[in-house]
Every structure is written in structure tokens, then in C-alpha cells.
Amino acid sequence: MITKGIRGAVTVASNTDYEIKNATLELLSEMIKINNIKQDMISHVIFTLTDDLNAAFPAKFARLDLGWHDVAMMCFHELDVPASLPMCLRVLIVLNCEEDFVPQFVYLKGAKTLR
């Protein structure tokens, strides 16, 4: 077993609990599906949000809606770089996996421009 990270990002429609929840669950669901992630593979998860998103913690929705009660998660603000993509939620899922596992990164909505 080795450790690898999977990156993902999505833009959020508005700075509300509801929209952050929807964006978080949409992004995580796609990352889980594409990478065939099982909860026991997850070492930890790091969420970042741009400064214009502060209505909710994305980790809350992973814990409550996906059942990730035993997964270590942290939420941070993204570095405020001029002209960077606004209203963006990013995630790094760190997995314990086989050496031949190839992470598939996921970028949704306006975050597709980051790829």
C-alpha cells in the first residue's frame, strides 16, 4: 500500500449553506464514482474555499451525508491570488491504495478552467 492524492474542484452558485452542500456532495460523489473510492481507503481530506465562500464547512456534509464519521477532514481558505477563479471549492482526498492506482482528477462547472 502507498498513499496518493486525488484533486477536485467545483464552482459554487452562491455563498449559502444549501449551495455549498450541493457543490460538495456533487464533487465528492463524482470523485468517489470515477476513482472507485471506498471509505476505508481514505486517509484524510482537505477542503479549501475561496474567500467569497464562508457560509458552511464542506467537511460537515461529507460527515453527515456520506457517513465519513471516522475520516480526518479539515477546511481552509484558499490563498487569495488576484484574478483567480471566484466561488471555488477545492478538495484533496488522500488515499491508501495500491501502487498501480492512477488518480482521476475531477473538475466541475466553472472549475473546468483549472485543467
C-alpha positions as CSV (number, residue, x, y, z in Angstrom):
1,M,0.0,0.0,0.0
2,I,1.1,3.5,-0.7
3,T,-0.6,7.0,-0.4
4,K,-1.8,9.0,-3.3
5,G,-4.0,12.2,-3.6
6,I,-6.9,12.9,-5.8
7,R,-7.6,16.6,-6.6
8,G,-11.0,18.0,-7.4
9,A,-12.7,21.4,-7.7
10,V,-16.2,22.9,-8.4
11,T,-17.6,26.4,-8.5
12,V,-20.5,27.1,-6.1
13,A,-23.6,29.0,-7.3
14,S,-23.8,31.3,-4.2
15,N,-22.5,31.6,-0.7
16,T,-25.2,29.7,1.1
17,D,-25.2,26.6,3.2
18,Y,-27.5,24.9,0.6
19,E,-25.3,25.7,-2.4
20,I,-22.0,24.7,-0.6
21,K,-23.7,21.4,0.4
22,N,-24.9,20.7,-3.2
23,A,-21.4,21.5,-4.7
24,T,-19.6,19.5,-2.0
25,L,-21.8,16.4,-2.5
26,E,-21.7,16.7,-6.3
27,L,-17.9,16.9,-6.4
28,L,-17.3,14.2,-3.8
29,S,-19.9,11.8,-5.4
30,E,-18.2,12.2,-8.8
31,M,-14.7,11.7,-7.3
32,I,-15.9,8.5,-5.5
33,K,-17.5,7.1,-8.6
34,I,-14.7,7.8,-11.1
35,N,-12.0,6.6,-8.7
36,N,-13.9,3.7,-7.1
37,I,-13.2,5.1,-3.7
38,K,-14.2,3.0,-0.6
39,Q,-14.4,4.9,2.7
40,D,-11.8,2.6,4.3
41,M,-9.3,3.7,1.7
42,I,-9.4,7.4,2.8
43,S,-6.5,8.7,4.9
44,H,-7.7,12.3,5.1
45,V,-9.5,15.0,3.2
46,I,-8.5,18.7,2.8
47,F,-11.1,21.2,1.6
48,T,-10.3,24.8,0.6
49,L,-12.7,27.5,-0.3
50,T,-12.1,30.9,-1.9
51,D,-12.7,33.9,0.5
52,D,-16.1,34.6,-1.0
53,L,-17.4,31.2,0.4
54,N,-17.8,31.1,4.1
55,A,-21.5,30.0,4.8
56,A,-20.6,26.4,5.7
57,F,-17.9,23.8,6.2
58,P,-17.8,21.3,3.4
59,A,-16.5,18.6,5.8
60,K,-19.8,18.8,7.6
61,F,-21.6,17.4,4.5
62,A,-19.1,14.7,3.9
63,R,-19.6,13.6,7.5
64,L,-23.4,13.9,7.7
65,D,-24.4,12.9,4.1
66,L,-21.7,10.5,3.2
67,G,-21.1,9.0,6.6
68,W,-17.4,9.9,6.8
69,H,-17.5,10.0,10.6
70,D,-14.1,8.4,11.0
71,V,-12.3,10.3,8.2
72,A,-10.0,13.2,9.3
73,M,-11.0,16.3,7.5
74,M,-10.1,20.0,7.6
75,C,-11.4,23.1,5.9
76,F,-9.3,26.1,4.9
77,H,-9.5,29.3,2.9
78,E,-7.7,29.2,-0.4
79,L,-4.8,31.7,-1.0
80,D,-6.4,34.9,-2.3
81,V,-4.5,35.3,-5.6
82,P,-5.5,38.2,-7.8
83,A,-7.7,37.2,-10.8
84,S,-8.1,33.6,-9.5
85,L,-11.3,31.7,-10.0
86,P,-14.0,33.0,-7.6
87,M,-16.6,30.9,-5.7
88,C,-14.4,27.8,-5.9
89,L,-14.4,24.8,-3.6
90,R,-11.3,22.5,-3.9
91,V,-10.7,19.2,-2.3
92,L,-7.8,16.8,-1.9
93,I,-8.7,13.3,-1.0
94,V,-5.7,11.4,0.3
95,L,-6.0,7.6,-0.1
96,N,-4.2,4.5,0.9
97,C,-4.1,2.5,-2.3
98,E,-2.3,0.0,-4.4
99,E,0.9,1.3,-6.2
100,D,-0.7,0.9,-9.6
101,F,-3.7,3.1,-8.7
102,V,-4.0,6.1,-11.1
103,P,-5.9,9.0,-9.6
104,Q,-8.5,10.6,-11.9
105,F,-8.9,14.3,-11.0
106,V,-12.4,15.9,-11.2
107,Y,-13.1,19.5,-12.2
108,L,-16.8,20.5,-12.5
109,K,-18.7,23.6,-13.6
110,G,-16.5,26.7,-13.8
111,A,-13.6,24.9,-12.2
112,K,-13.1,23.1,-15.5
113,T,-11.0,26.1,-16.5
114,L,-8.4,25.0,-13.9
115,R,-7.5,22.0,-16.1
